[in-house]
Amino acid sequence: MISRDELVPFIIQRVQQLAKDKGAQAPSMNENSSLVNGTIDSLDLAALVVELQEKTKRDPFEKGLVAFDSVGDLAELYAS
């Protein structure tokens, strides 16, 4: 079982690394930071979702799209 509190720093670290990998400065983030504000593109976000599915063995999107915006929102979807 992985808690929301464990997933928030994981998501932040991965988003920061994805930004660095693109040559951008790693953004300062917290659990309220938006994931749809241009920090990473949709392909990066999709890759992050796949990583979270593998890490948690959960798929909150199996029945369709679930709206989320912030790091905390996404962590909550995968917390068990």
Secondary structure, 3 states (H helix, E strand, C coil): CCCHHHHHHHHHHHHHHHHHHCCCCCCCCCCCCECCCCCCCHHHHHHHHHHHHHHHCCCCCCCCCCCCCEHHHHHHHHCC
